[in-house]
Amino acid sequence: MNESPRRRSDDTRDAILAAARERFAADGYERATIRAIAKDARIDPSMVMRYYGNKEGLFAAAVSVDLGLPEPASLPRHDIGRALVSRFLDLWEENEVLTALLRVGATNQAGAERMQGIFREQVMPVALRVCPDPEQAPARAALAATQLLGLALTRYVLRFPPTVALTREEIVAWLAPTVQRYLTAPSP
């Protein structure tokens, strides 16, 4: 049975995105090339350009991220830190998209803007729902992000041996109270 052209097209797009995620994670935005990504996907570079237009378009598609954060109303207020740390650990360990985005975001404006958009659209609403003063939500969400991104940087990008050696349970036990405090504690 022959696959329809639509199905082959979907497979090609999936192969391109998978190769792009791996290449961006390994090489960063600046060093990753359309030619290398096409080679990894076993397709002609013109196909990458056909589907995504340019490297920036490909990057945006490859790092499209739905964090799938828990709905704050569905959690006891005292458990939001634990839920966020656990969810971010799941995300970092499930795939390379966030690692690629972190690497690129540290060195490239397009990557930084992508990270800022994810923060604004997905993390800020959580902070707005749980922090005691909505005016402080941006600062509190940013402080929580420092902990989560700092962990990701040292564990998944820089691979500091002590951070890599921590178990999931240890990370949650250490980090969750800090994230919780940033989001819900009275203002200092």
C-alpha positions as CSV (number, residue, x, y, z in Angstrom):
1,M,0.0,0.0,0.0
2,N,1.5,3.4,-1.0
3,E,1.5,6.3,1.4
4,S,-0.3,9.4,0.3
5,P,1.9,12.5,-0.6
6,R,0.5,14.1,2.5
7,R,1.9,11.3,4.7
8,R,5.3,11.4,3.1
9,S,5.3,15.2,3.6
10,D,4.5,14.7,7.3
11,D,7.3,12.2,7.6
12,T,9.7,14.6,5.9
13,R,8.8,17.4,8.2
14,D,9.1,15.2,11.3
15,A,12.6,14.0,10.1
16,I,13.7,17.6,9.5
17,L,12.5,18.8,12.9
18,A,14.1,15.9,14.7
19,A,17.4,16.5,13.0
20,A,17.1,20.2,13.6
21,R,16.5,19.7,17.4
22,E,19.5,17.4,17.7
23,R,21.7,19.7,15.6
24,F,20.7,22.9,17.5
25,A,21.2,21.2,20.8
26,A,24.6,19.9,19.8
27,D,26.0,22.8,17.8
28,G,23.9,25.8,18.9
29,Y,22.1,28.1,16.6
30,E,25.1,29.9,15.0
31,R,27.0,26.7,14.1
32,A,24.1,24.6,13.0
33,T,23.6,24.7,9.2
34,I,20.7,23.9,7.0
35,R,23.0,21.6,5.0
36,A,24.0,19.6,8.1
37,I,20.4,19.4,9.3
38,A,19.4,18.2,5.8
39,K,22.2,15.6,5.8
40,D,21.1,14.3,9.3
41,A,17.5,14.1,8.0
42,R,18.7,12.3,4.8
43,I,17.0,14.8,2.5
44,D,18.1,17.6,0.1
45,P,18.7,21.0,1.7
46,S,16.2,22.5,-0.6
47,M,13.4,20.6,1.2
48,V,14.3,22.3,4.5
49,M,14.0,25.6,2.8
50,R,10.8,24.6,1.1
51,Y,9.1,23.7,4.4
52,Y,10.7,26.3,6.7
53,G,12.0,29.1,4.5
54,N,15.2,29.8,6.4
55,K,17.2,28.8,9.5
56,E,15.2,31.1,11.7
57,G,11.9,29.6,10.6
58,L,13.3,26.1,11.1
59,F,14.5,27.1,14.5
60,A,11.1,28.5,15.5
61,A,9.4,25.3,14.4
62,A,11.9,23.0,16.0
63,V,11.7,24.6,19.4
64,S,8.0,25.1,19.6
65,V,7.4,24.1,23.2
66,D,4.3,23.5,25.2
67,L,5.5,23.1,28.8
68,G,2.2,21.5,29.8
69,L,2.5,23.2,33.2
70,P,-0.1,22.1,35.8
71,E,-3.1,24.3,36.2
72,P,-2.5,26.1,39.5
73,A,-6.1,25.8,40.5
74,S,-5.8,22.0,40.3
75,L,-3.0,22.0,42.9
76,P,-2.9,22.8,46.5
77,R,-1.2,26.2,46.8
78,H,1.5,24.7,49.0
79,D,2.5,22.2,46.3
80,I,3.1,24.5,43.3
81,G,6.9,24.5,43.7
82,R,7.1,20.7,43.8
83,A,4.8,20.5,40.8
84,L,6.8,22.9,38.7
85,V,10.2,21.4,39.5
86,S,8.9,17.9,38.8
87,R,7.3,19.1,35.5
88,F,10.5,20.8,34.3
89,L,12.6,17.7,35.2
90,D,10.2,15.7,33.1
91,L,10.6,18.1,30.2
92,W,14.4,18.3,30.3
93,E,14.7,14.5,30.5
94,E,12.0,13.7,27.8
95,N,13.6,15.5,24.9
96,E,16.3,17.8,23.7
97,V,14.1,20.7,22.7
98,L,14.5,22.7,25.9
99,T,18.2,21.9,26.0
100,A,18.6,23.2,22.4
101,L,16.6,26.3,23.3
102,L,18.6,27.0,26.4
103,R,21.9,26.7,24.4
104,V,20.7,28.9,21.6
105,G,19.0,31.4,23.9
106,A,22.2,32.0,25.7
107,T,24.0,33.0,22.5
108,N,21.4,34.2,20.0
109,Q,18.8,36.9,20.0
110,A,16.2,34.7,18.2
111,G,16.7,32.0,20.8
112,A,16.5,34.5,23.7
113,E,13.3,35.9,22.3
114,R,11.8,32.4,22.0
115,M,12.7,31.6,25.7
116,Q,11.2,35.0,26.7
117,G,8.0,34.1,24.9
118,I,7.7,30.8,26.6
119,F,8.3,32.4,29.9
120,R,5.7,35.2,29.2
121,E,3.0,32.9,27.8
122,Q,3.4,29.8,30.0
123,V,5.2,30.6,33.2
124,M,3.8,34.0,34.0
125,P,0.2,32.8,34.1
126,V,1.1,30.3,36.8
127,A,2.8,33.1,38.8
128,L,-0.2,35.4,38.4
129,R,-2.5,32.7,39.8
130,V,-0.4,31.9,42.9
131,C,1.6,34.9,44.0
132,P,0.1,37.1,46.8
133,D,0.6,40.3,44.9
134,P,-0.1,40.2,41.2
135,E,2.2,43.3,40.6
136,Q,5.1,41.1,41.8
137,A,4.2,38.2,39.5
138,P,6.8,39.1,36.8
139,A,9.7,39.3,39.3
140,R,8.6,36.2,41.2
141,A,8.2,34.2,38.0
142,A,11.7,35.4,36.8
143,L,13.2,34.3,40.1
144,A,11.6,30.9,39.8
145,A,13.0,30.7,36.2
146,T,16.5,31.5,37.6
147,Q,16.3,28.3,39.6
148,L,14.8,26.1,36.9
149,L,17.1,27.4,34.1
150,G,20.1,27.3,36.4
151,L,19.5,23.7,37.1
152,A,19.0,22.9,33.4
153,L,22.2,24.7,32.5
154,T,24.4,23.0,35.1
155,R,22.8,19.5,34.7
156,Y,22.0,19.2,31.0
157,V,24.3,21.7,29.2
158,L,27.4,22.2,31.3
159,R,27.0,18.8,33.0
160,F,28.5,19.7,36.3
161,P,29.2,16.3,37.9
162,P,27.7,17.1,41.3
163,T,24.5,18.4,39.6
164,V,24.3,15.4,37.2
165,A,24.8,13.0,40.2
166,L,21.8,14.3,42.0
167,T,18.7,12.0,41.9
168,R,15.4,13.4,40.8
169,E,14.1,13.2,44.4
170,E,17.1,15.2,45.7
171,I,16.6,17.9,43.1
172,V,12.9,18.2,43.9
173,A,13.7,18.2,47.6
174,W,16.3,21.0,47.3
175,L,14.7,23.1,44.6
176,A,11.0,22.9,45.2
177,P,11.0,24.9,48.4
178,T,12.9,27.7,46.8
179,V,10.6,27.9,43.8
180,Q,7.6,27.7,46.2
181,R,9.0,30.6,48.3
182,Y,9.6,32.7,45.2
183,L,6.1,32.3,44.0
184,T,4.0,32.3,47.2
185,A,5.9,33.7,50.2
186,P,5.1,37.1,51.6
187,S,7.2,39.9,50.1
188,P,10.6,40.3,51.8
